[in-house]
Amino acid sequence: MGPFEMLSGKHRELLACLEALAAGEGGVPPEARVEALLDALRLHMRLTERHLQPLIVRVEGHARALQEAEVLLTMHELMAELEWFPRGSLEWQVRLLALGDAALAHIRSLELQLFPRLDAALDAREEQDLVLALAATREALCLEMRRARHGFGALDHADSCSIAT
């Protein structure tokens, strides 16, 4: 499996998290579903920032990479703002909706525009290196999220990061 197929699989998981945000009691999505979405977004953004951004600069140039970086910054800001507002408040719901819209637009841009060009720019060795780098970053971030959630050294394989890359 190539790096862009791996990332597309993670995008499908992220989109499934977005679709699962059906409102619960009081019109607010269940907290577990919101957390699953935020975890999937954290993983996506880390992989994109660390591994795709340098490739986008190389293949598409700084201007295009800056466009993608701005979208990622917007998503970071919206995620931070979700922490500031009371869960379920109108402000919170607006930011959650905006975050979902930004993530969806970003994924579409990657899948339809960038992935084909990035894939064509990589030779076999670069593809393999990217696969290994993506897997290592994914594992490190998942371990980091598990430790933050359950305490230092905790290994809970029931969370969203246990899904194989």
C-alpha positions in Angstrom: 0.0 0.0 0.0 1.4 3.4 -1.0 1.5 6.5 1.2 -1.5 8.2 -0.4 -3.7 5.1 -0.2 -2.8 5.0 3.5 -3.7 8.7 3.9 -6.9 8.2 2.0 -7.8 5.4 4.4 -7.3 7.8 7.3 -9.4 10.4 5.5 -12.2 7.9 5.2 -12.0 7.3 9.0 -12.0 11.0 9.6 -15.0 11.5 7.3 -16.8 8.6 9.2 -16.2 10.5 12.4 -17.7 13.6 10.9 -20.8 11.7 9.7 -21.1 10.1 13.2 -21.6 13.5 14.8 -25.4 13.2 14.6 -26.8 15.2 17.4 -27.6 13.6 20.7 -29.6 14.9 23.6 -30.3 18.6 23.4 -29.0 18.8 19.8 -25.4 18.2 20.9 -23.3 15.4 19.6 -22.2 12.8 22.2 -18.9 13.7 23.8 -17.3 10.4 22.7 -18.0 11.1 19.1 -16.6 14.7 19.3 -13.4 13.3 21.0 -13.1 10.6 18.3 -13.3 13.4 15.6 -10.7 15.6 17.4 -8.3 12.7 17.8 -8.7 11.9 14.1 -8.1 15.5 13.2 -5.0 15.7 15.5 -3.6 12.7 13.7 -4.4 14.1 10.3 -2.9 17.5 11.0 0.3 16.1 12.5 0.8 13.8 9.5 0.1 16.6 7.1 2.3 19.1 8.8 5.2 16.8 9.3 5.2 14.8 6.0 3.0 16.4 3.4 3.8 20.0 3.8 7.5 19.6 2.8 6.4 17.5 -0.2 3.8 20.1 -1.2 6.6 22.8 -1.1 8.8 20.7 -3.3 6.2 19.7 -5.8 3.7 22.6 -5.8 5.7 25.5 -4.4 5.6 27.7 -1.4 2.4 29.5 -2.3 0.3 26.3 -2.5 1.9 25.0 0.7 1.0 28.2 2.4 -2.6 27.8 1.4 -2.7 24.3 3.0 -0.9 25.6 6.1 -3.5 28.3 6.5 -6.3 25.7 6.4 -4.5 23.6 9.1 -4.0 26.7 11.2 -7.7 27.5 11.0 -8.5 23.9 12.1 -6.1 24.2 15.0 -7.7 27.5 16.1 -11.2 26.0 15.8 -10.2 23.0 17.9 -8.7 25.4 20.6 -11.9 27.4 20.6 -14.0 24.3 21.2 -12.1 24.1 24.6 -13.0 27.8 25.4 -16.7 27.7 25.0 -19.2 25.6 27.1 -19.9 22.3 25.4 -23.1 22.5 23.5 -23.4 26.3 23.6 -24.2 28.1 20.3 -20.6 29.3 20.0 -19.3 25.8 20.5 -21.7 24.3 18.0 -20.8 27.0 15.4 -17.1 26.2 15.8 -17.7 22.4 15.6 -19.6 22.9 12.3 -16.9 25.2 10.9 -14.3 22.7 11.9 -16.1 19.9 10.1 -16.5 22.1 7.0 -12.8 23.1 7.0 -11.8 19.5 7.4 -14.0 18.3 4.6 -12.8 21.0 2.2 -9.2 20.2 3.1 -9.6 16.5 2.6 -11.2 17.1 -0.8 -8.4 19.4 -1.8 -5.8 16.8 -0.8 -7.5 13.9 -2.4 -8.6 15.5 -5.7 -5.8 18.0 -6.4 -2.7 17.2 -4.5 -2.4 13.5 -4.0 -2.3 12.7 -7.7 0.5 15.2 -8.3 2.4 14.3 -5.2 2.2 10.6 -6.0 3.5 11.2 -9.5 6.5 13.2 -8.1 7.7 10.3 -5.8 10.0 7.5 -6.9 9.7 4.1 -5.3 12.3 4.8 -2.6 10.6 8.0 -1.6 7.3 6.3 -1.4 8.6 3.6 0.9 10.4 6.2 3.1 7.1 8.2 3.3 5.1 5.1 4.3 7.6 4.3 7.1 7.7 7.9 8.2 3.8 8.2 8.3 3.6 4.9 10.3 6.2 6.1 12.8 4.6 9.5 13.3 1.2 7.9 13.7 2.4 5.5 16.3 4.2 8.3 18.2 1.2 10.5 18.2 -1.2 7.7 19.2 1.1 6.8 22.2 1.2 10.5 23.1 -2.6 10.8 23.0 -3.1 7.6 25.1 -0.6 8.8 27.7 -2.4 12.2 27.9 -5.8 10.5 28.2 -4.9 7.7 30.6 -1.7 8.7 32.3 2.0 8.1 31.6 2.7 4.7 30.1 -0.9 3.7 29.6 -1.6 1.6 26.6 -5.3 1.5 25.8 -5.8 -0.2 22.5 -9.5 0.4 22.4 -9.1 4.0 21.2 -9.2 5.2 17.6 -5.4 5.0 17.2 -5.4 1.2 17.5 -6.6 1.1 13.9 -3.7 -0.1 11.7 -2.3 2.4 9.3 
